[in-house]
Amino acid sequence: MDLDAVRTFVAAADAGQFQQAAAALSITQQAVSKRIAVLEKDLDVRLFTRTARGAQLTIDGQAFLPHARELLRVAERADASVRPGRRALRVDVVNRRIAPAGLLQDFYRMHPEIELDVVTLDADVDGAIAAVEAGTIDATFHGVPAQQHLPEAIKAARVIDEPHQLLVGPRHPLANARAVTPGQLAGHRIWMPGLDARGEVAAYYDELATTFGVTIDVVGPVFGNEALLAEIADSSDLATLVGEGSRYLWPDSYDLRRIPIHDPTPVYPMSLIWRDDNPHPALIELRSYLDSRRTDSPDTNVWIPKWEQRAPL
């Protein structure tokens, strides 16, 4: 159905005269008559009866009018859903517990007028880049290895350097340490069941384990974070690694300890990935905000995987 014809029909019904409808739509009266005639032909009914006082809706015209208004409202909503700046900015944060989610929430607190659609894709960096390139999402956060192929339209800029911490229960041998070195983790069981064996995350932990002689145990069924925290709280030998900006909640009775790792501090670098030709104004705001939040770590003695890629926003 021709929406211009429907819009003209509604204007004529509201005005009661084709001449006034033409003025409201900035078209000729002849164009109004032609559009109405096309619509009547499509519907196979008469919508108006011409009278000395103008154009009067027929019974069929009266029946069609509320539906015509709804058609125009739906068209307006459809237009708004994809027009840059009017639809929500869709951002993949990978996991709602980790640093990108917290950073995006901080951005929203500063810009509550910006509508966000926060998603978590089950994808490694290759899959995430493909989603950005296809327009499924506007942006994503991932570690981007230096050798990673980026399509011509795709840009990536390192925006997060997240230090790792050791998470242990109260009976663990390192529970009372104020800080530990990566070397002190050797011989302790770092339990990370379900750790993805693919992509940049696996490459990071493989390099970390090899560099410092750390044993990362990925064996075991995955019952979720809550079950993992309960196991660690009740164990004298289990520990895991968490990002400094990751958000976890547990009962006070668990008495879990987050212990900084220094000399050096393992840092996981994450980049924002987006299409360079994406005109969404909220994406520009987000990039500017991330740039303002980016600061060098006060700890100059850090360990970063060899595959890291640093690029300015």
VOBA-1610 file (N, C-alpha, C; in pm, whole numbers, padded with zeros to 5 digits, always signed):
BEGIN
Met+00085-00119+00000Met+00000+00000+00000Met+00089+00124+00000Asp+00053+00221-00085Asp+00130+00344-00099Asp+00108+00433+00023Leu+00214+00450+00105Leu+00199+00529+00227Leu+00175+00677+00197Asp+00227+00727+00086Asp+00198+00866+00050Asp+00049+00884+00024Ala-00012+00785-00039Ala-00156+00791-00064Ala-00233+00784+00067Val-00190+00698+00157Val-00255+00687+00288Val-00241+00818+00365Arg-00121+00877+00360Arg-00097+01005+00429Arg-00186+01114+00371Thr-00203+01112+00240Thr-00289+01211+00173Thr-00434+01190+00211Phe-00477+01064+00219Phe-00614+01033+00261Phe-00641+01088+00401Val-00550+01068+00494Val-00569+01115+00631Val-00573+01268+00635Ala-00484+01331+00558Ala-00484+01478+00553Ala-00615+01532+00498Ala-00667+01467+00393Ala-00794+01512+00334Ala-00910+01488+00430Ala-00906+01375+00501Ala-01013+01345+00598Ala-01011+01448+00711Asp-00894+01486+00756Asp-00884+01584+00864Asp-00925+01724+00818Ala-00885+01759+00695Ala-00915+01893+00645Ala-01058+01907+00595Gly-01113+01799+00540Gly-01248+01804+00484Gly-01252+01862+00345Gln-01136+01900+00293Gln-01127+01956+00159Gln-00994+01913+00096Phe-00998+01879-00032Phe-00876+01840-00100Phe-00779+01957-00112Gln-00834+02080-00128Gln-00749+02197-00144Gln-00666+02223-00017Gln-00730+02212+00099Gln-00658+02233+00224Gln-00557+02121+00249Ala-00592+01998+00211Ala-00499+01887+00225Ala-00377+01910+00138Ala-00397+01961+00016Ala-00287+01990-00075Ala-00193+02093-00013Ala-00250+02198+00048Ala-00168+02301+00111Ala-00088+02244+00228Ala-00151+02157+00307Ala-00084+02098+00424Ala+00031+02008+00381Leu+00016+01941+00266Leu+00118+01847+00218Leu+00215+01910+00120Ser+00192+02039+00086Ser+00277+02111-00010Ser+00279+02043-00146Ile+00161+01998-00191Ile+00146+01940-00324Ile+00025+02006-00389Thr+00000+01973-00516Thr-00114+02034-00584Thr-00243+01961-00549Gln-00356+02030-00571Gln-00485+01966-00548Gln-00505+01849-00644Gln-00450+01861-00766Gln-00459+01753-00863Gln-00385+01630-00811Ala-00269+01651-00745Ala-00193+01538-00690Ala-00271+01470-00578Val-00342+01550-00497Val-00425+01491-00392Val-00532+01402-00453Ser-00601+01454-00553Ser-00707+01377-00617Ser-00652+01248-00678Lys-00535+01257-00741Lys-00476+01140-00805Lys-00439+01034-00702Arg-00380+01076-00590Arg-00341+00980-00485Arg-00464+00912-00424Ile-00568+00991-00400Ile-00690+00933-00343Ile-00751+00833-00441Ala-00749+00867-00570Ala-00806+00778-00672Ala-00727+00646-00677Val-00595+00653-00666Val-00512+00532-00667Val-00545+00446-00545Leu-00561+00510-00428Leu-00591+00436-00305Leu-00729+00371-00315Glu-00827+00443-00370Glu-00960+00386-00385Glu-00958+00268-00481Lys-00874+00277-00584Lys-00863+00166-00679Lys-00801+00044-00611Asp-00696+00068-00529Asp-00632-00043-00459Asp-00728-00111-00362Leu-00810-00031-00293Leu-00901-00086-00193Leu-01034-00132-00253Asp-01059-00088-00377Asp-01183-00122-00447Asp-01306-00070-00372Val-01293+00052-00315Val-01406+00119-00250Val-01393+00268-00274Arg-01503+00341-00252Arg-01498+00487-00255Arg-01475+00534-00113Leu-01380+00626-00097Leu-01346+00677+00036Leu-01408+00813+00064Phe-01434+00891-00043Phe-01490+01026-00026Phe-01608+01045-00120Thr-01699+01128-00074Thr-01806+01178-00160Thr-01787+01328-00173Arg-01777+01378-00294Arg-01761+01521-00316Arg-01894+01591-00294Thr-01890+01699-00214Thr-02010+01780-00188Thr-01975+01925-00213Ala-02077+02010-00206Ala-02053+02153-00226Ala-01962+02210-00119Arg-01959+02147-00004Arg-01878+02198+00107Arg-01741+02129+00118Gly-01713+02039+00024Gly-01583+01976+00028Gly-01590+01826+00003Ala-01511+01752+00078Ala-01503+01606+00063Ala-01549+01541+00193Gln-01648+01455+00179Gln-01704+01389+00297Gln-01672+01239+00291Leu-01628+01183+00406Leu-01595+01041+00410Leu-01719+00956+00387Thr-01702+00852+00306Thr-01808+00752+00293Thr-01803+00660+00416Ile-01897+00566+00421Ile-01893+00468+00531Ile-01763+00389+00526Asp-01720+00352+00406Asp-01594+00280+00391Asp-01476+00368+00433Gly-01482+00496+00398Gly-01376+00588+00438Gly-01367+00602+00588Gln-01483+00608+00654Gln-01485+00617+00800Gln-01426+00490+00864Ala-01455+00375+00803Ala-01404+00248+00856Ala-01251+00239+00837Phe-01203+00296+00724Phe-01060+00285+00693Phe-00975+00385+00771Leu-01032+00498+00811Leu-00955+00608+00871Leu-00871+00566+00993Pro-00927+00498+01095Pro-00842+00461+01210Pro-00727+00367+01173His-00752+00280+01074His-00647+00189+01030His-00539+00265+00953Ala-00582+00367+00877Ala-00486+00449+00804Ala-00395+00524+00902Arg-00454+00576+01008Arg-00373+00645+01109Arg-00272+00549+01172Glu-00315+00427+01200Glu-00226+00328+01260Glu-00113+00290+01164Leu-00146+00280+01034Leu-00043+00252+00935Leu+00067+00359+00938Leu+00027+00483+00948Leu+00124+00592+00952Leu+00205+00590+01081Arg+00142+00554+01192Arg+00215+00544+01319Arg+00317+00430+01314Val+00277+00317+01255Val+00370+00204+01242Val+00487+00243+01153Ala+00459+00313+01044Ala+00566+00356+00953Ala+00663+00449+01025Glu+00609+00537+01108Glu+00695+00629+01184Glu+00783+00553+01282Arg+00725+00454+01350Arg+00804+00374+01444Arg+00911+00294+01371Ala+00876+00240+01254Ala+00973+00164+01176Ala+01089+00253+01132Asp+01057+00374+01090Asp+01160+00469+01049Asp+01251+00504+01167Ala+01190+00528+01283Ala+01267+00564+01402Ala+01355+00451+01451Ser+01315+00326+01424Ser+01389+00211+01476Ser+01525+00195+01410Val+01543+00253+01292Val+01670+00235+01221Val+01742+00367+01192Arg+01677+00478+01212Arg+01741+00605+01181Arg+01847+00636+01286Pro+01971+00667+01243Pro+02078+00694+01339Pro+02038+00802+01439Gly+02063+00774+01566Gly+02030+00868+01672Gly+01892+00849+01729Arg+01806+00773+01659Arg+01670+00751+01709Arg+01649+00609+01758Arg+01730+00516+01709Arg+01723+00380+01761Arg+01829+00363+01870Ala+01813+00258+01949Ala+01908+00231+02056Ala+02044+00191+02000Leu+02150+00232+02067Leu+02285+00187+02032Leu+02304+00047+02088Arg+02335-00048+02002Arg+02345-00189+02043Arg+02491-00227+02065Val+02523-00259+02190Val+02663-00285+02227Val+02674-00421+02294Asp+02770-00500+02248Asp+02801-00630+02307Asp+02907-00611+02416Val+02873-00652+02540Val+02967-00638+02651Val+03033-00770+02687Val+03007-00874+02609Val+03066-01008+02624Val+03008-01081+02745Asn+03015-01020+02862Asn+02964-01079+02986Asn+02921-00965+03077Arg+02804-00977+03137Arg+02751-00866+03217Arg+02824-00846+03350Arg+02915-00937+03384Arg+02988-00924+03510Arg+03123-00853+03495Ile+03172-00842+03374Ile+03310-00797+03357Ile+03318-00647+03328Ala+03442-00597+03316Ala+03468-00454+03310Ala+03390-00378+03202Pro+03378-00430+03078Pro+03304-00352+02978Pro+03161-00321+03021Ala+03095-00414+03088Ala+02957-00389+03133Ala+02953-00277+03235Gly+03047-00277+03328Gly+03052-00171+03427Gly+03083-00036+03366Leu+03174-00035+03269Leu+03212+00089+03202Leu+03095+00144+03120Leu+03021+00055+03054Leu+02905+00099+02976Leu+02795+00152+03068Gln+02780+00092+03184Gln+02682+00142+03280Gln+02722+00281+03331Asp+02850+00303+03355Asp+02898+00436+03393Asp+02868+00538+03283Phe+02888+00497+03158Phe+02857+00585+03045Phe+02709+00622+03044Tyr+02623+00523+03071Tyr+02479+00549+03071Tyr+02440+00643+03186Arg+02507+00630+03299Arg+02477+00721+03411Arg+02507+00866+03373Met+02610+00885+03293Met+02646+01019+03250Met+02558+01068+03136His+02502+00974+03059His+02419+01009+02943His+02288+00930+02947Pro+02204+00954+03046Pro+02079+00876+03057Pro+01983+00900+02941Glu+02006+01006+02864Glu+01919+01032+02750Glu+01949+00940+02632Ile+02063+00872+02635Ile+02100+00781+02526Ile+02041+00644+02551Glu+01970+00594+02453Glu+01907+00462+02465Glu+02008+00355+02426Leu+02027+00258+02514Leu+02122+00150+02490Leu+02052+00016+02483Asp+02101-00070+02398Asp+02059-00210+02392Asp+02184-00292+02423Val+02194-00342+02546Val+02313-00412+02593Val+02293-00562+02572Val+02386-00624+02497Val+02373-00766+02464Val+02502-00838+02499Thr+02494-00971+02506Thr+02612-01055+02527Thr+02614-01162+02419Leu+02704-01150+02325Leu+02715-01248+02217Leu+02803-01364+02261Asp+02766-01483+02221Asp+02850-01600+02244Asp+02943-01612+02124Ala+03052-01532+02126Ala+03140-01528+02011Ala+03280-01487+02054Asp+03380-01540+01981Asp+03516-01493+02001Asp+03534-01367+01919Val+03658-01316+01910Val+03680-01189+01842Val+03642-01198+01695Asp+03666-01313+01630Asp+03628-01327+01489Asp+03477-01313+01472Gly+03402-01382+01558Gly+03256-01375+01550Gly+03204-01237+01582Ala+03267-01170+01679Ala+03223-01037+01717Ala+03249-00937+01605Ile+03365-00948+01540Ile+03396-00859+01428Ile+03296-00882+01314Ala+03262-01008+01289Ala+03165-01038+01184Ala+03029-00977+01216Ala+02991-00978+01345Ala+02862-00920+01385Ala+02862-00769+01366Val+02974-00704+01398Val+02984-00559+01377Val+02981-00528+01227Glu+03054-00605+01150Glu+03059-00581+01005Glu+02921-00600+00942Ala+02845-00698+00992Ala+02712-00726+00936Ala+02607-00628+00985Gly+02640-00548+01089Gly+02543-00454+01142Gly+02452-00513+01246Thr+02481-00634+01293Thr+02401-00696+01399Thr+02416-00619+01529Ile+02535-00566+01554Ile+02563-00482+01670Ile+02640-00360+01621Asp+02638-00254+01703Asp+02711-00133+01668Asp+02856-00139+01717Ala+02879-00207+01828Ala+03014-00212+01884Ala+03026-00331+01977Thr+03150-00371+02004Thr+03176-00481+02095Thr+03310-00457+02164Phe+03333-00527+02275Phe+03459-00520+02348Phe+03528-00657+02340His+03651-00659+02290His+03727-00785+02282His+03875-00754+02285Gly+03953-00855+02326Gly+04095-00849+02304Gly+04122-00867+02155Val+04207-00782+02100Val+04233-00788+01956Val+04382-00817+01934Pro+04418-00941+01902Pro+04559-00973+01875Pro+04613-00890+01759Ala+04743-00859+01766Ala+04804-00774+01665Ala+04790-00834+01525Gln+04789-00966+01517Gln+04779-01032+01385Gln+04635-01049+01339Gln+04540-01001+01418Gln+04399-01017+01384Gln+04364-00942+01256His+04299-01011+01163His+04255-00945+01039His+04132-00860+01068Leu+04139-00733+01029Leu+04025-00643+01042Leu+03979-00602+00904Pro+03852-00628+00869Pro+03800-00581+00740Pro+03818-00430+00727Glu+03815-00381+00606Glu+03847-00240+00579Glu+03760-00144+00660Ala+03633-00176+00676Ala+03541-00084+00745Ala+03551-00092+00897Ile+03621-00193+00949Ile+03624-00217+01094Ile+03743-00147+01159Lys+03715-00081+01271Lys+03819-00016+01350Lys+03821-00077+01490Ala+03940-00076+01550Ala+03955-00125+01688Ala+04051-00035+01762Ala+04017-00003+01885Ala+04104+00081+01968Ala+04105+00026+02109Arg+04223+00012+02164Arg+04236-00041+02300Arg+04185+00060+02400Val+04088+00019+02481Val+04023+00111+02574Val+04026+00065+02719Ile+04056-00063+02743Ile+04056-00117+02879Ile+04182-00199+02900Asp+04252-00171+03009Asp+04361-00257+03056Asp+04319-00306+03194Glu+04273-00430+03202Glu+04218-00478+03328Glu+04316-00567+03402Pro+04365-00523+03520Pro+04451-00608+03600Pro+04376-00730+03653His+04446-00840+03669His+04386-00959+03726His+04412-00966+03876Gln+04319-01029+03946Gln+04332-01054+04090Gln+04312-01204+04115Leu+04365-01247+04228Leu+04345-01385+04273Leu+04226-01388+04367Leu+04135-01482+04346Leu+04018-01497+04434Leu+04030-01630+04507Val+04032-01624+04642Val+04050-01746+04723Val+03954-01742+04842Gly+03936-01861+04900Gly+03858-01873+05022Gly+03944-01851+05145Pro+03883-01846+05264Pro+03957-01812+05387Pro+04057-01919+05429Arg+04044-02043+05380Arg+04136-02150+05420Arg+04249-02172+05320His+04253-02093+05216His+04358-02108+05116His+04491-02058+05172Pro+04604-02120+05137Pro+04735-02078+05190Pro+04768-01931+05163Leu+04712-01872+05057Leu+04742-01733+05023Leu+04633-01637+05071Ala+04541-01686+05151Ala+04424-01606+05190Ala+04460-01478+05262Asn+04567-01476+05338Asn+04601-01359+05418Asn+04708-01270+05352Ala+04743-01302+05231Ala+04844-01221+05161Ala+04783-01088+05117Arg+04858-00980+05132Arg+04810-00850+05086Arg+04825-00837+04936Ala+04920-00910+04881Ala+04942-00915+04736Ala+05026-01039+04707Val+05019-01086+04584Val+05101-01200+04543Val+05165-01168+04409Thr+05270-01240+04377Thr+05332-01229+04245Thr+05284-01345+04160Pro+05292-01333+04028Pro+05253-01446+03943Pro+05333-01571+03976Gly+05460-01553+04014Gly+05542-01668+04047Gly+05491-01744+04168Gln+05427-01674+04262Gln+05373-01740+04381Gln+05251-01826+04349Leu+05194-01808+04232Leu+05077-01887+04193Leu+05117-02026+04143Ala+05243-02042+04109Ala+05290-02173+04062Ala+05271-02276+04173Gly+05217-02389+04138Gly+05191-02495+04236Gly+05053-02488+04296His+04983-02377+04276His+04845-02365+04324His+04749-02392+04208Arg+04636-02450+04241Arg+04538-02487+04139Arg+04447-02368+04110Ile+04463-02311+03991Ile+04377-02203+03946Ile+04263-02266+03867Trp+04146-02265+03926Trp+04032-02339+03870Trp+03943-02247+03789Met+03931-02276+03661Met+03847-02195+03572Met+03768-02288+03481Pro+03674-02365+03537Pro+03597-02460+03455Pro+03517-02387+03347Gly+03518-02445+03230Gly+03442-02387+03120Gly+03515-02278+03045Leu+03641-02254+03081Leu+03719-02153+03009Leu+03722-02188+02861Asp+03687-02091+02779Asp+03679-02115+02636Asp+03814-02158+02581Ala+03815-02263+02504Ala+03939-02314+02446Ala+03971-02249+02313Arg+03891-02153+02271Arg+03911-02090+02141Arg+03944-01941+02158Gly+03997-01885+02055Gly+04008-01741+02046Gly+04109-01675+02138Glu+04091-01543+02150Glu+04189-01460+02219Glu+04194-01484+02370Val+04082-01526+02430Val+04080-01553+02574Val+04167-01674+02605Ala+04151-01780+02529Ala+04233-01899+02548Ala+04380-01867+02525Ala+04410-01786+02423Ala+04548-01750+02394Ala+04610-01672+02510Tyr+04531-01585+02572Tyr+04581-01506+02685Tyr+04620-01597+02801Tyr+04529-01686+02840Tyr+04557-01771+02957Tyr+04664-01875+02927Asp+04672-01921+02802Asp+04780-02013+02765Asp+04916-01944+02780Glu+04924-01821+02733Glu+05051-01748+02743Glu+05083-01715+02889Leu+04981-01679+02967Leu+05001-01649+03109Leu+05055-01772+03182Ala+04993-01887+03158Ala+05034-02011+03224Ala+05175-02050+03186Thr+05207-02037+03058Thr+05341-02073+03011Thr+05448-01980+03068Thr+05418-01852+03072Thr+05516-01752+03117Thr+05551-01768+03264Phe+05450-01796+03348Phe+05472-01797+03493Phe+05462-01935+03557Gly+05448-02039+03475Gly+05438-02173+03530Gly+05313-02196+03611Val+05205-02128+03574Val+05078-02139+03647Val+04996-02254+03589Thr+04933-02331+03677Thr+04846-02440+03633Thr+04702-02392+03633Ile+04641-02385+03515Ile+04500-02344+03502Ile+04419-02468+03470Asp+04331-02503+03563Asp+04250-02624+03551Asp+04113-02587+03495Val+04082-02638+03376Val+03954-02607+03313Val+03859-02726+03318Val+03900-02831+03387Val+03820-02954+03391Val+03706-02939+03491Gly+03592-02998+03455Gly+03478-02999+03547Gly+03355-02939+03482Pro+03238-02983+03526Pro+03113-02926+03473Pro+03097-02782+03516Val+03025-02704+03436Val+03002-02562+03464Val+02862-02546+03523Phe+02857-02513+03651Phe+02728-02493+03719Phe+02697-02345+03741Gly+02782-02256+03688Gly+02758-02114+03703Gly+02850-02050+03805Asn+02854-01917+03803Asn+02944-01843+03891Asn+02913-01864+04038Glu+02785-01871+04073Glu+02748-01886+04213Glu+02803-02017+04269Ala+02791-02125+04190Ala+02844-02254+04234Ala+02996-02251+04243Leu+03062-02184+04150Leu+03207-02172+04152Leu+03253-02100+04278Leu+03187-01990+04312Leu+03224-01914+04432Leu+03204-01996+04558Ala+03097-02074+04563Ala+03070-02159+04680Ala+03179-02264+04696Glu+03223-02324+04584Glu+03329-02425+04590Glu+03460-02364+04640Ile+03494-02248+04589Ile+03619-02184+04630Ile+03615-02144+04777Ala+03500-02094+04822Ala+03487-02054+04962Ala+03507-02171+05057Asp+03470-02290+05013Asp+03475-02409+05100Asp+03603-02490+05081Ser+03694-02442+04996Ser+03812-02521+04962Ser+03939-02460+05022Ser+04034-02546+05050Ser+04164-02501+05101Ser+04269-02496+04990Asp+04233-02536+04868Asp+04334-02535+04762Asp+04286-02472+04631Leu+04156-02450+04615Leu+04107-02393+04491Leu+04120-02240+04492Ala+04150-02185+04377Ala+04155-02040+04357Ala+04114-02013+04213Thr+04082-01890+04183Thr+04053-01855+04046Thr+04102-01714+04020Leu+04102-01674+03895Leu+04144-01540+03857Leu+04021-01459+03815Val+04017-01334+03860Val+03907-01244+03824Val+03965-01110+03784Gly+03894-01039+03699Gly+03936-00906+03662Gly+03907-00807+03774Glu+03992-00706+03785Glu+03974-00606+03890Glu+03838-00538+03880Gly+03789-00520+03758Gly+03660-00453+03739Gly+03542-00547+03728Ser+03565-00677+03747Ser+03455-00774+03740Ser+03371-00767+03866Arg+03241-00786+03849Arg+03147-00772+03961Arg+03092-00908+04001Tyr+03122-00947+04125Tyr+03071-01072+04180Tyr+03015-01044+04319Leu+02906-01110+04351Leu+02845-01098+04483Leu+02841-01235+04548Trp+02866-01239+04679Trp+02859-01364+04752Trp+02820-01336+04896Pro+02767-01435+04968Pro+02730-01414+05108Pro+02853-01380+05194Asp+02833-01300+05298Asp+02943-01264+05388Asp+03010-01388+05447Ser+02931-01493+05467Ser+02984-01614+05530Ser+03092-01680+05444Tyr+03097-01651+05313Tyr+03199-01711+05227Tyr+03338-01657+05261Asp+03344-01531+05302Asp+03472-01467+05339Asp+03576-01481+05228Leu+03534-01463+05104Leu+03626-01472+04991Leu+03720-01351+04991Arg+03842-01369+04941Arg+03943-01264+04938Arg+03985-01237+04793Arg+03982-01110+04754Arg+04035-01068+04625Arg+04174-01011+04650Ile+04275-01078+04597Ile+04414-01042+04627Ile+04481-00986+04501Pro+04534-00864+04507Pro+04603-00808+04391Pro+04725-00891+04353Ile+04754-00893+04225Ile+04872-00962+04173Ile+04968-00855+04120His+05088-00853+04174His+05187-00752+04136His+05321-00817+04099Asp+05407-00733+04039Asp+05547-00770+04009Asp+05564-00895+03923Pro+05510-00898+03804Pro+05430-00795+03740Pro+05279-00820+03758Thr+05199-00720+03722Thr+05055-00734+03725Thr+05005-00784+03590Pro+04943-00903+03585Pro+04887-00949+03457Pro+04770-00860+03415Val+04775-00810+03295Val+04673-00718+03245Val+04612-00775+03117Tyr+04479-00777+03114Tyr+04409-00822+02993Tyr+04365-00698+02914Pro+04418-00678+02794Pro+04383-00560+02715Pro+04257-00586+02633Met+04164-00491+02637Met+04040-00504+02559Met+04022-00381+02471Ser+03973-00404+02352Ser+03950-00296+02255Ser+03802-00279+02226Leu+03765-00158+02192Leu+03633-00133+02135Leu+03643-00156+01985Ile+03548-00229+01930Ile+03546-00261+01788Ile+03418-00203+01729Trp+03429-00129+01618Trp+03312-00066+01559Trp+03335-00048+01408Arg+03228-00017+01337Arg+03240+00016+01194Arg+03271+00164+01181Asp+03372+00195+01100Asp+03412+00334+01085Asp+03306+00418+01014Asp+03218+00353+00938Asp+03115+00426+00865Asp+02981+00426+00938Asn+02980+00386+01065Asn+02856+00387+01144Asn+02828+00530+01190Pro+02717+00592+01146Pro+02692+00733+01177Pro+02619+00756+01309His+02593+00651+01387His+02512+00668+01508His+02581+00767+01603Pro+02515+00878+01637Pro+02580+00978+01723Pro+02616+00926+01861Ala+02540+00829+01913Ala+02572+00774+02045Ala+02702+00695+02042Leu+02737+00639+01926Leu+02864+00568+01914Leu+02981+00667+01927Ile+02964+00783+01870Ile+03067+00887+01883Ile+03080+00930+02028Glu+02967+00944+02097Glu+02969+00980+02239Glu+03039+00872+02322Leu+03009+00746+02291Leu+03070+00636+02365Leu+03221+00633+02344Arg+03265+00650+02222Arg+03409+00650+02195Arg+03478+00765+02267Ser+03416+00880+02268Ser+03473+00995+02339Ser+03481+00968+02488Tyr+03376+00907+02543Tyr+03375+00876+02686Tyr+03485+00775+02721Leu+03498+00671+02642Leu+03600+00570+02668Leu+03740+00630+02659Asp+03757+00722+02566Asp+03886+00790+02554Asp+03916+00870+02679Ser+03812+00935+02736Ser+03833+01016+02857Ser+03862+00930+02979Arg+03812+00807+02979Arg+03833+00716+03092Arg+03963+00639+03082Arg+04024+00641+02966Arg+04146+00562+02946Arg+04263+00628+03015Thr+04321+00562+03110Thr+04440+00613+03180Thr+04542+00501+03189Asp+04667+00539+03191Asp+04773+00440+03208Asp+04771+00387+03350Ser+04798+00259+03366Ser+04800+00197+03498Ser+04909+00258+03585Pro+04879+00288+03713Pro+04983+00340+03802Pro+05093+00238+03827Asp+05061+00112+03803Asp+05160+00006+03819Asp+05237-00007+03687Thr+05363+00037+03690Thr+05442+00034+03567Thr+05495-00104+03535Asn+05493-00192+03633Asn+05543-00328+03613Asn+05426-00420+03582Val+05390-00427+03455Val+05274-00505+03413Val+05317-00609+03310Trp+05236-00715+03303Trp+05255-00817+03201Trp+05134-00815+03109Ile+05160-00800+02980Ile+05056-00797+02878Ile+05092-00901+02774Pro+04996-00977+02724Pro+05028-01082+02626Pro+05092-01024+02501Lys+05170-01104+02436Lys+05243-01058+02318Lys+05149-01019+02204Trp+05027-01075+02206Trp+04937-01046+02095Trp+04864-00914+02109Glu+04888-00839+02217Glu+04812-00718+02240Glu+04828-00618+02125Gln+04722-00537+02106Gln+04725-00434+02003Gln+04684-00304+02068Arg+04767-00204+02060Arg+04732-00073+02115Arg+04709+00024+01999Ala+04595+00089+02004Ala+04565+00189+01900Ala+04485+00301+01963Pro+04507+00425+01923Pro+04430+00535+01981Pro+04289+00535+01928Leu+04197+00593+02007Leu+04059+00606+01960Leu+04051+00707+01847
//
